[in-house]
Amino acid sequence: MKKSIFFLIFALSFFGCQDVTRPEKPENLIAKDKMIDILTETYLANAARSVDNQSIISKGIKMDSIIYKNFGVDSLQFAKSNAFYAADVNEYMEIMKEIETRLTNTQKKMDSIWEQEQLRKNSISEKLKEDKANSQPVKDSLI
């Protein structure tokens, strides 16, 4: 009796998991390159939210809407296209690798800009200190 119940549960779970259907290709599927651009911007927007979400909320900024408007898509089109690409794990991994590469390159550029700005600020402060040390005190004409 136990064996037959175990076999029945096993058979039901095995055959129940076999009916996984891939989403249909949407009529207005977003091109892969454009999808990569949108997802990259979405990840940057999420990073901005994690840094200062309160000011974004207080100013009423809807970052997802801005991204969709910028790329000329709507949220439903994005959701359907994302589901279609995510159904193929290998293709979605390629998309994610490209996004990771772009974000890493952006981070390197931003770090480089920040370092240059710090060097500029340091050189200005050193120049001011040097000028102050080399300057002669103003002599008073009354003495």
C-alpha positions as CSV (number, residue, x, y, z in Angstrom):
1,M,0.0,0.0,0.0
2,K,2.8,2.5,0.9
3,K,4.7,1.6,-2.2
4,S,1.7,2.3,-4.4
5,I,1.0,5.7,-2.7
6,F,4.6,6.6,-3.1
7,F,4.6,5.6,-6.8
8,L,1.3,7.5,-7.4
9,I,2.7,10.7,-5.8
10,F,6.0,10.3,-7.7
11,A,4.2,9.8,-11.0
12,L,1.9,12.8,-10.5
13,S,4.7,15.1,-9.6
14,F,6.8,13.9,-12.5
15,F,4.1,14.3,-15.1
16,G,2.8,17.5,-13.5
17,C,6.2,19.2,-14.0
18,Q,6.4,18.3,-17.6
19,D,3.9,20.8,-18.9
20,V,6.1,23.8,-18.8
21,T,5.3,26.1,-21.7
22,R,7.5,28.8,-23.1
23,P,5.9,32.2,-23.5
24,E,4.8,33.1,-27.0
25,K,6.9,35.6,-28.9
26,P,5.2,38.9,-28.4
27,E,4.2,40.8,-31.5
28,N,6.1,43.9,-30.3
29,L,9.1,42.1,-28.9
30,I,11.9,44.4,-27.9
31,A,15.1,43.8,-29.8
32,K,17.9,42.1,-27.8
33,D,20.2,45.1,-27.9
34,K,17.5,47.5,-26.9
35,M,16.5,45.1,-24.1
36,I,20.1,45.1,-22.8
37,D,20.1,48.9,-22.8
38,I,16.8,49.0,-20.9
39,L,17.9,46.5,-18.3
40,T,21.2,48.3,-17.8
41,E,19.3,51.6,-17.2
42,T,17.0,49.7,-14.8
43,Y,19.9,48.4,-12.8
44,L,21.4,51.9,-12.6
45,A,18.0,53.3,-11.5
46,N,17.7,50.6,-8.8
47,A,21.2,51.5,-7.6
48,A,20.1,55.2,-7.4
49,R,17.1,54.1,-5.3
50,S,19.3,52.3,-2.9
51,V,21.5,55.4,-2.4
52,D,18.8,58.1,-1.9
53,N,15.3,56.6,-2.3
54,Q,13.7,59.2,0.0
55,S,14.5,62.2,-2.2
56,I,13.4,60.3,-5.3
57,I,10.1,59.6,-3.6
58,S,9.7,63.1,-2.3
59,K,10.3,64.6,-5.7
60,G,7.7,62.2,-7.3
61,I,10.2,60.8,-9.7
62,K,9.0,57.6,-11.4
63,M,12.2,56.1,-12.7
64,D,10.7,53.1,-14.5
65,S,8.3,55.4,-16.4
66,I,11.2,57.6,-17.4
67,I,13.2,54.6,-18.7
68,Y,10.2,53.3,-20.6
69,K,9.5,56.7,-22.1
70,N,13.2,57.2,-23.0
71,F,13.2,53.9,-24.9
72,G,9.7,54.2,-26.4
73,V,8.3,51.1,-24.7
74,D,5.5,50.5,-22.2
75,S,5.6,48.4,-19.1
76,L,3.5,45.6,-20.6
77,Q,5.7,45.3,-23.7
78,F,8.8,45.3,-21.4
79,A,7.3,42.6,-19.1
80,K,6.3,40.3,-22.0
81,S,9.7,40.8,-23.7
82,N,11.5,40.1,-20.5
83,A,9.5,36.9,-19.9
84,F,10.2,35.8,-23.4
85,Y,14.0,36.3,-23.1
86,A,14.0,34.8,-19.6
87,A,12.4,31.6,-20.8
88,D,15.7,30.7,-22.6
89,V,18.2,30.5,-19.8
90,N,21.3,30.6,-22.1
91,E,20.2,33.6,-24.0
92,Y,19.2,35.4,-20.8
93,M,22.6,34.6,-19.3
94,E,24.2,36.3,-22.4
95,I,22.1,39.3,-21.8
96,M,23.1,39.4,-18.1
97,K,26.8,39.1,-19.0
98,E,26.6,42.0,-21.4
99,I,24.8,44.1,-18.7
100,E,27.5,43.2,-16.2
101,T,30.2,44.2,-18.6
102,R,28.6,47.5,-19.3
103,L,28.0,48.2,-15.6
104,T,31.6,47.3,-14.8
105,N,32.9,49.6,-17.5
106,T,30.7,52.4,-16.2
107,Q,32.0,51.9,-12.7
108,K,35.6,52.1,-14.0
109,K,34.9,55.3,-15.8
110,M,33.2,56.9,-12.8
111,D,36.1,55.8,-10.5
112,S,38.6,57.3,-12.9
113,I,36.6,60.6,-13.0
114,W,36.4,60.6,-9.2
115,E,40.2,60.0,-8.9
116,Q,40.9,62.9,-11.3
117,E,38.6,65.2,-9.4
118,Q,40.4,64.3,-6.1
119,L,43.8,65.0,-7.7
120,R,42.6,68.3,-9.0
121,K,41.2,69.3,-5.6
122,N,44.5,68.2,-3.9
123,S,46.6,70.2,-6.3
124,I,44.5,73.3,-5.8
125,S,44.8,73.1,-2.0
126,E,48.5,72.4,-2.2
127,K,48.9,75.4,-4.5
128,L,47.0,77.6,-2.1
129,K,49.1,76.5,0.8
130,E,52.3,77.1,-1.2
131,D,51.1,80.6,-2.2
132,K,50.2,81.4,1.3
133,A,53.6,80.2,2.6
134,N,55.5,82.2,-0.1
135,S,53.6,85.4,0.2
136,Q,55.1,88.3,2.1
137,P,53.2,89.7,4.9
138,V,51.6,93.1,4.1
139,K,53.6,95.9,5.8
140,D,51.6,98.6,7.5
141,S,52.6,102.1,6.4
142,L,52.2,103.4,10.0
143,I,55.1,101.5,11.3
